[in-house]
């Protein structure tokens, strides 16, 4: 019977686990960056709104109120789209990193599986040759 080398299979699993850990770490880092960007935007937006309402409460003329509203909405619109663009870039980078990690993991797993399979096939071939030699010897001894 062939001596299967289970260390090769363990190594294959190790490659896969390492690749998974690398991909997970990269993904977590990117998700933290996206969450931080969203949190920063929320804080900034709340601060801007509070400042706007404080100024609005002090305004005494309609012209001042209209000007404050125009400035507030213009700034809020610009801030939103700037942050949305930044989050879009972060999401794009996350997708790229995930693809690269998956591709690398696939290449490593394929290499490890090929090496493990090659070792097992070589071991089975060796065992088969030994059994065939024993069978030939036993066949020659009968004559």
N, CA, C and O of each residue as an XYZ file, in Angstrom:
572
protein
N       0.849     -1.177      0.000
C       0.000      0.000      0.000
C       0.893      1.239      0.000
O       1.958      1.252      0.618
N       0.461      2.236     -0.674
C       1.258      3.459     -0.805
C       1.302      4.199      0.522
O       0.319      4.255      1.262
N       2.471      4.764      0.801
C       2.617      5.585      2.005
C       2.257      7.014      1.645
O       3.054      7.732      1.042
N       1.052      7.422      2.018
C       0.618      8.787      1.715
C       1.276      9.739      2.699
O       1.280      9.495      3.905
N       1.816     10.797      2.191
C       2.479     11.783      3.025
C       1.475     12.872      3.387
O       1.223     13.789      2.606
N       0.915     12.754      4.573
C      -0.120     13.702      4.987
C       0.454     15.078      5.324
O      -0.289     16.053      5.425
N       1.764     15.156      5.496
C       2.394     16.467      5.693
C       2.184     17.347      4.463
O       2.024     18.562      4.578
N       2.186     16.718      3.282
C       1.952     17.478      2.052
C       0.548     18.076      2.054
O       0.344     19.220      1.646
N      -0.414     17.284      2.519
C      -1.787     17.790      2.577
C      -1.915     18.878      3.647
O      -2.649     19.850      3.466
N      -1.201     18.709      4.754
C      -1.209     19.720      5.807
C      -0.626     21.024      5.260
O      -1.156     22.106      5.514
N       0.471     20.909      4.508
C       1.081     22.097      3.915
C       0.125     22.773      2.945
O       0.059     24.001      2.887
N      -0.614     21.977      2.185
C      -1.597     22.537      1.255
C      -2.633     23.347      2.036
O      -2.979     24.463      1.647
N      -3.120     22.784      3.129
C      -4.080     23.506      3.964
C      -3.479     24.762      4.561
O      -4.162     25.776      4.703
N      -2.199     24.699      4.912
C      -1.507     25.863      5.472
C      -1.433     26.985      4.444
O      -1.664     28.148      4.776
N      -1.114     26.645      3.197
C      -1.074     27.667      2.139
C      -2.440     28.334      2.003
O      -2.540     29.555      1.888
N      -3.470     27.524      2.018
C      -4.816     28.076      1.867
C      -5.184     28.955      3.055
O      -5.782     30.016      2.878
N      -4.833     28.523      4.264
C      -5.129     29.313      5.448
C      -4.355     30.626      5.440
O      -4.908     31.673      5.778
N      -3.088     30.580      5.058
C      -2.284     31.806      4.978
C      -2.878     32.784      3.961
O      -2.959     33.986      4.216
N      -3.285     32.260      2.822
C      -3.886     33.118      1.791
C      -5.192     33.727      2.298
O      -5.473     34.902      2.062
N      -5.982     32.919      2.995
C      -7.242     33.418      3.555
C      -6.972     34.514      4.582
O      -7.638     35.550      4.578
N      -5.995     34.287      5.463
C      -5.661     35.291      6.478
C      -5.179     36.593      5.855
O      -5.535     37.676      6.320
N      -4.371     36.490      4.805
C      -3.883     37.686      4.115
C      -5.045     38.453      3.488
O      -5.130     39.675      3.606
N      -5.937     37.724      2.822
C      -7.083     38.369      2.180
C      -8.004     38.996      3.226
O      -8.504     40.103      3.024
N      -8.229     38.313      4.322
C      -9.103     38.826      5.366
C      -8.512     40.073      6.000
O      -9.231     41.038      6.263
N      -7.217     40.061      6.247
C      -6.543     41.212      6.846
C      -6.649     42.424      5.936
O      -6.943     43.528      6.395
N      -6.411     42.221      4.655
C      -6.481     43.308      3.679
C      -7.908     43.858      3.594
O      -8.113     45.070      3.539
N      -8.876     42.962      3.584
C     -10.273     43.367      3.495
C     -10.681     44.149      4.736
O     -11.352     45.176      4.634
N     -10.280     43.668      5.899
C     -10.627     44.349      7.146
C     -10.024     45.754      7.177
O     -10.672     46.705      7.614
N      -8.796     45.874      6.717
C      -8.134     47.181      6.685
C      -8.905     48.145      5.778
O      -9.125     49.301      6.139
N      -9.309     47.669      4.617
C     -10.052     48.516      3.679
C     -11.421     48.891      4.239
O     -11.868     50.028      4.088
N     -12.083     47.937      4.882
C     -13.397     48.227      5.457
C     -13.283     49.228      6.606
O     -14.165     50.069      6.784
N     -12.206     49.143      7.385
C     -11.989     50.131      8.446
C     -11.789     51.520      7.850
O     -12.288     52.506      8.392
N     -11.069     51.601      6.749
C     -10.843     52.898      6.095
C     -12.160     53.484      5.595
O     -12.391     54.687      5.718
N     -13.021     52.642      5.032
C     -14.327     53.098      4.547
C     -15.183     53.565      5.723
O     -15.828     54.611      5.649
N     -15.185     52.791      6.803
C     -15.962     53.172      7.989
C     -15.442     54.473      8.589
O     -16.230     55.321      9.008
N     -14.131     54.634      8.633
C     -13.543     55.871      9.166
C     -13.938     57.071      8.321
O     -14.238     58.142      8.847
N     -13.935     56.885      7.012
C     -14.320     57.983      6.111
C     -15.789     58.357      6.335
O     -16.126     59.540      6.383
N     -16.657     57.361      6.472
C     -18.080     57.627      6.711
C     -18.290     58.305      8.067
O     -19.103     59.221      8.187
N     -17.560     57.856      9.078
C     -17.672     58.455     10.410
C     -17.198     59.900     10.390
O     -17.847     60.780     10.956
N     -16.069     60.144      9.740
C     -15.562     61.516      9.643
C     -16.551     62.430      8.930
O     -16.765     63.573      9.334
N     -17.150     61.906      7.863
C     -18.130     62.704      7.128
C     -19.337     63.016      8.018
O     -19.833     64.143      8.025
N     -19.798     62.025      8.757
C     -20.956     62.240      9.632
C     -20.653     63.293     10.688
O     -21.472     64.176     10.941
N     -19.474     63.203     11.306
C     -19.090     64.194     12.317
C     -19.009     65.593     11.703
O     -19.515     66.561     12.269
N     -18.366     65.682     10.540
C     -18.220     66.978      9.884
C     -19.590     67.532      9.502
O     -19.848     68.724      9.670
N     -20.449     66.689      9.000
C     -21.777     67.125      8.585
C     -22.587     67.632      9.783
O     -23.270     68.652      9.688
N     -22.507     66.919     10.902
C     -23.219     67.367     12.099
C     -22.664     68.702     12.611
O     -23.427     69.586     12.999
N     -21.351     68.841     12.611
C     -20.743     70.106     13.040
C     -21.161     71.257     12.129
O     -21.489     72.347     12.598
N     -21.144     71.001     10.834
C     -21.545     72.039      9.877
C     -23.017     72.418     10.060
O     -23.380     73.591      9.975
N     -23.849     71.421     10.309
C     -25.279     71.699     10.522
C     -25.497     72.502     11.804
O     -26.291     73.443     11.824
N     -24.798     72.132     12.862
C     -24.912     72.864     14.132
C     -24.478     74.313     13.937
O     -25.159     75.232     14.392
N     -23.344     74.521     13.263
C     -22.869     75.889     13.006
C     -23.865     76.668     12.159
O     -24.103     77.852     12.400
N     -24.438     76.008     11.178
C     -25.422     76.656     10.308
C     -26.632     77.113     11.117
O     -27.088     78.247     10.970
N     -27.149     76.239     11.963
C     -28.340     76.612     12.735
C     -28.042     77.697     13.768
O     -28.900     78.530     14.060
N     -26.824     77.688     14.322
C     -26.448     78.767     15.239
C     -26.425     80.103     14.502
O     -26.925     81.105     15.012
N     -25.851     80.115     13.313
C     -25.817     81.347     12.514
C     -27.224     81.752     12.094
O     -27.562     82.935     12.072
N     -28.037     80.759     11.761
C     -29.406     81.031     11.318
C     -30.223     81.661     12.447
O     -31.042     82.547     12.207
N     -29.996     81.199     13.671
C     -30.736     81.745     14.811
C     -30.334     83.197     15.099
O     -31.132     83.959     15.644
N     -29.114     83.580     14.742
C     -28.649     84.950     14.967
C     -29.003     85.890     13.808
O     -28.920     87.111     13.942
N     -29.392     85.317     12.687
C     -29.688     86.153     11.510
C     -30.932     86.993     11.774
O     -31.900     86.529     12.376
N     -30.885     88.251     11.305
C     -31.999     89.158     11.557
C     -32.677     89.615     10.271
O     -33.764     90.192     10.317
N     -32.057     89.368      9.142
C     -32.637     89.804      7.873
C     -32.886     88.577      6.997
O     -32.187     87.568      7.091
N     -33.882     88.692      6.161
C     -34.204     87.619      5.217
C     -33.035     87.396      4.263
O     -32.713     86.256      3.928
N     -32.410     88.470      3.832
C     -31.268     88.349      2.921
C     -30.145     87.527      3.560
O     -29.509     86.717      2.887
N     -29.903     87.735      4.858
C     -28.877     86.968      5.566
C     -29.262     85.484      5.630
O     -28.410     84.612      5.460
N     -30.529     85.206      5.870
C     -31.008     83.819      5.941
C     -30.837     83.128      4.591
O     -30.376     81.988      4.531
N     -31.202     83.801      3.524
C     -31.070     83.235      2.177
C     -29.600     82.979      1.861
O     -29.248     81.934      1.314
N     -28.747     83.936      2.208
C     -27.315     83.766      1.959
C     -26.765     82.586      2.775
O     -25.999     81.779      2.248
N     -27.144     82.479      4.044
C     -26.690     81.360      4.880
C     -27.141     80.016      4.309
O     -26.376     79.052      4.272
N     -28.395     79.973      3.867
C     -28.914     78.731      3.285
C     -28.162     78.362      2.020
O     -27.804     77.201      1.820
N     -27.927     79.326      1.186
C     -27.202     79.069     -0.069
C     -25.801     78.535      0.209
O     -25.368     77.555     -0.397
N     -25.103     79.185      1.123
C     -23.752     78.738      1.472
C     -23.772     77.337      2.082
O     -22.965     76.474      1.736
N     -24.721     77.138      2.998
C     -24.791     75.838      3.673
C     -25.043     74.715      2.665
O     -24.344     73.702      2.682
N     -26.023     74.883      1.799
C     -26.357     73.821      0.850
C     -25.262     73.618     -0.198
O     -24.994     72.490     -0.610
N     -24.639     74.699     -0.622
C     -23.543     74.584     -1.575
C     -22.381     73.795     -0.950
O     -21.826     72.889     -1.574
N     -22.027     74.153      0.283
C     -20.948     73.447      0.974
C     -21.320     71.990      1.271
O     -20.497     71.091      1.100
N     -22.548     71.763      1.710
C     -22.989     70.398      2.020
C     -22.959     69.531      0.763
O     -22.539     68.375      0.806
N     -23.402     70.091     -0.339
C     -23.399     69.362     -1.616
C     -21.966     69.022     -2.032
O     -21.679     67.887     -2.415
N     -21.077     70.003     -1.955
C     -19.679     69.780     -2.327
C     -19.011     68.762     -1.420
O     -18.289     67.883     -1.891
N     -19.250     68.881     -0.112
C     -18.666     67.932      0.838
C     -19.163     66.511      0.585
O     -18.391     65.552      0.616
N     -20.464     66.394      0.333
C     -21.031     65.068      0.110
C     -20.386     64.400     -1.100
O     -19.973     63.243     -1.018
N     -20.295     65.096     -2.195
C     -19.743     64.481     -3.393
C     -18.239     64.235     -3.285
O     -17.725     63.282     -3.871
N     -17.535     65.078     -2.547
C     -16.103     64.823     -2.325
C     -15.925     63.548     -1.502
O     -15.077     62.712     -1.816
N     -16.725     63.406     -0.452
C     -16.632     62.204      0.385
C     -17.126     60.974     -0.369
O     -16.555     59.891     -0.234
N     -18.164     61.132     -1.146
C     -18.675     60.001     -1.923
C     -17.624     59.517     -2.925
O     -17.482     58.315     -3.149
N     -16.900     60.445     -3.518
C     -15.816     60.072     -4.437
C     -14.720     59.323     -3.698
O     -14.189     58.331     -4.198
N     -14.384     59.796     -2.514
C     -13.344     59.142     -1.706
C     -13.777     57.728     -1.312
O     -12.980     56.794     -1.404
N     -15.014     57.562     -0.878
C     -15.520     56.233     -0.516
C     -15.548     55.337     -1.759
O     -15.254     54.145     -1.677
N     -15.899     55.910     -2.893
C     -15.872     55.144     -4.140
C     -14.479     54.630     -4.462
O     -14.315     53.483     -4.878
N     -13.474     55.481     -4.268
C     -12.079     55.074     -4.491
C     -11.688     53.952     -3.527
O     -11.046     52.978     -3.919
N     -12.086     54.104     -2.262
C     -11.769     53.070     -1.270
C     -12.429     51.739     -1.621
O     -11.818     50.681     -1.471
N     -13.667     51.792     -2.085
C     -14.371     50.564     -2.491
C     -13.696     49.935     -3.709
O     -13.560     48.715     -3.793
N     -13.282     50.766     -4.636
C     -12.574     50.272     -5.819
C     -11.265     49.606     -5.416
O     -10.926     48.537     -5.924
N     -10.530     50.237     -4.502
C      -9.283     49.649     -4.016
C      -9.530     48.339     -3.291
O      -8.747     47.396     -3.413
N     -10.617     48.280     -2.536
C     -10.985     47.040     -1.843
C     -11.224     45.919     -2.844
O     -10.750     44.799     -2.652
N     -11.954     46.218     -3.906
C     -12.229     45.196     -4.925
C     -10.938     44.744     -5.604
O     -10.752     43.553     -5.851
N     -10.042     45.694     -5.909
C      -8.768     45.343     -6.535
C      -7.928     44.469     -5.619
O      -7.368     43.464     -6.056
N      -7.839     44.852     -4.337
C      -7.059     44.070     -3.377
C      -7.639     42.666     -3.208
O      -6.901     41.686     -3.114
N      -8.958     42.585     -3.170
C      -9.602     41.277     -3.024
C      -9.296     40.399     -4.236
O      -9.038     39.205     -4.088
N      -9.322     40.984     -5.422
C      -9.018     40.209     -6.626
C      -7.579     39.728     -6.617
O      -7.305     38.566     -6.918
N      -6.656     40.625     -6.271
C      -5.236     40.257     -6.228
C      -4.999     39.174     -5.176
O      -4.255     38.225     -5.422
N      -5.624     39.309     -4.010
C      -5.480     38.314     -2.955
C      -6.038     36.968     -3.400
O      -5.422     35.927     -3.172
N      -7.193     36.992     -4.029
C      -7.800     35.742     -4.496
C      -6.935     35.099     -5.575
O      -6.750     33.882     -5.581
N      -6.416     35.895     -6.469
C      -5.559     35.375     -7.528
C      -4.285     34.771     -6.939
O      -3.866     33.686     -7.340
N      -3.679     35.466     -5.999
C      -2.472     34.967     -5.358
C      -2.749     33.685     -4.592
O      -1.968     32.736     -4.652
N      -3.858     33.659     -3.876
C      -4.223     32.454     -3.119
C      -4.458     31.288     -4.059
O      -4.059     30.159     -3.774
N      -5.098     31.562     -5.165
C      -5.360     30.507     -6.147
C      -4.057     29.963     -6.714
O      -3.896     28.751     -6.861
N      -3.132     30.854     -7.031
C      -1.841     30.421     -7.569
C      -1.060     29.602     -6.545
O      -0.457     28.586     -6.890
N      -1.070     30.040     -5.291
C      -0.359     29.312     -4.244
C      -0.992     27.947     -4.001
O      -0.289     26.947     -3.852
N      -2.320     27.910     -3.960
C      -3.013     26.649     -3.732
C      -2.773     25.677     -4.881
O      -2.575     24.482     -4.662
N      -2.790     26.195     -6.105
C      -2.538     25.347     -7.276
C      -1.125     24.788     -7.233
O      -0.910     23.607     -7.505
N      -0.169     25.628     -6.893
C       1.228     25.187     -6.799
C       1.372     24.120     -5.718
O       2.002     23.086     -5.943
N       0.790     24.368     -4.548
C       0.889     23.409     -3.443
C       0.198     22.098     -3.801
O       0.719     21.022     -3.507
N      -0.959     22.181     -4.429
C      -1.683     20.965     -4.818
C      -0.900     20.184     -5.863
O      -0.848     18.955     -5.812
N      -0.294     20.888     -6.805
C       0.509     20.222     -7.836
C       1.707     19.520     -7.213
O       2.019     18.382     -7.564
N       2.378     20.199     -6.289
C       3.531     19.586     -5.624
C       3.112     18.372     -4.804
O       3.759     17.326     -4.859
N       2.025     18.514     -4.041
C       1.553     17.404     -3.211
C       1.123     16.223     -4.079
O       1.429     15.072     -3.767
N       0.421     16.511     -5.158
C      -0.031     15.450     -6.064
C       1.158     14.768     -6.711
O       1.177     13.544     -6.838
N       2.151     15.544     -7.122
C       3.354     14.970     -7.735
C       4.072     14.038     -6.780
O       4.519     12.961     -7.175
N       4.187     14.449     -5.512
C       4.833     13.594     -4.518
C       4.047     12.308     -4.306
O       4.626     11.226     -4.211
N       2.743     12.431     -4.234
C       1.908     11.238     -4.015
C       1.988     10.304     -5.210
O       2.112      9.091     -5.038
N       1.919     10.847     -6.416
C       2.012     10.012     -7.625
C       3.371      9.330     -7.687
O       3.457      8.155     -8.043
N       4.432     10.052     -7.347
C       5.771      9.452     -7.347
C       5.850      8.329     -6.319
O       6.426      7.277     -6.595
N       5.279      8.544     -5.139
C       5.283      7.530     -4.090
C       4.477      6.304     -4.521
O       4.904      5.170     -4.304
N       3.335      6.527     -5.120
C       2.510      5.407     -5.599
C       3.233      4.654     -6.709
O       3.191      3.424     -6.745
N       3.889      5.362     -7.604
C       4.643      4.713     -8.683
C       5.763      3.855     -8.116
O       6.000      2.736     -8.571
N       6.444      4.394     -7.122
C       7.533      3.646     -6.483
C       6.992      2.383     -5.816
O       7.569      1.304     -5.951
N       5.901      2.524     -5.110
C       5.292      1.364     -4.441
C       4.807      0.340     -5.468
O       4.935     -0.866     -5.257
N       4.256      0.819     -6.565
C       3.781     -0.075     -7.623
C       4.943     -0.838     -8.242
O       4.842     -2.039     -8.494
N       6.052     -0.133     -8.488
C       7.244     -0.797     -9.033
C       7.749     -1.870     -8.079
O       8.131     -2.954     -8.519
N       7.758     -1.590     -6.797
C       8.205     -2.570     -5.809
C       7.294     -3.791     -5.810
O       7.765     -4.927     -5.771
N       5.982     -3.548     -5.855
C       5.032     -4.667     -5.885
C       5.183     -5.481     -7.170
O       5.107     -6.710     -7.145
N       5.398     -4.793     -8.287
C       5.579     -5.498     -9.561
C       6.853     -6.331     -9.529
O       6.873     -7.452    -10.039
N       7.909     -5.798     -8.940
C       9.172     -6.543     -8.840
C       8.986     -7.769     -7.962
O       9.510     -8.837     -8.275
N       8.253     -7.633     -6.876
C       7.986     -8.775     -5.995
C       7.146     -9.820     -6.727
O       7.364    -11.023     -6.581
N       6.187     -9.346     -7.514
C       5.335    -10.274     -8.268
C       6.155    -11.018     -9.307
O       5.942    -12.212     -9.516
N       7.099    -10.331     -9.970
C       7.956    -10.988    -10.963
C       8.850    -12.025    -10.272
O       9.032    -13.139    -10.762
N       9.392    -11.631     -9.140
C      10.238    -12.574     -8.397
C       9.448    -13.801     -7.969
O       9.928    -14.929     -8.081
N       8.252    -13.579     -7.486
C       7.412    -14.703     -7.064
C       7.034    -15.567     -8.270
O       6.952    -16.790     -8.153
N       6.805    -14.943     -9.421
C       6.466    -15.693    -10.638
C       7.647    -16.480    -11.152
O       7.472    -17.595    -11.643
N       8.847    -15.934    -11.053
C      10.056    -16.636    -11.501
C      10.405    -17.790    -10.549
O      10.976    -18.790    -10.982
N      10.073    -17.664     -9.285
C      10.367    -18.689     -8.311
C       9.477    -19.919     -8.481
O       9.855    -21.009     -8.051
N       8.327    -19.772     -9.088
C       7.395    -20.894     -9.267
C       7.870    -21.814    -10.365
O       7.531    -22.996    -10.310
N       8.587    -21.401    -11.311
C       8.970    -22.225    -12.464
C       9.994    -23.207    -12.132
O      10.418    -23.973    -12.998
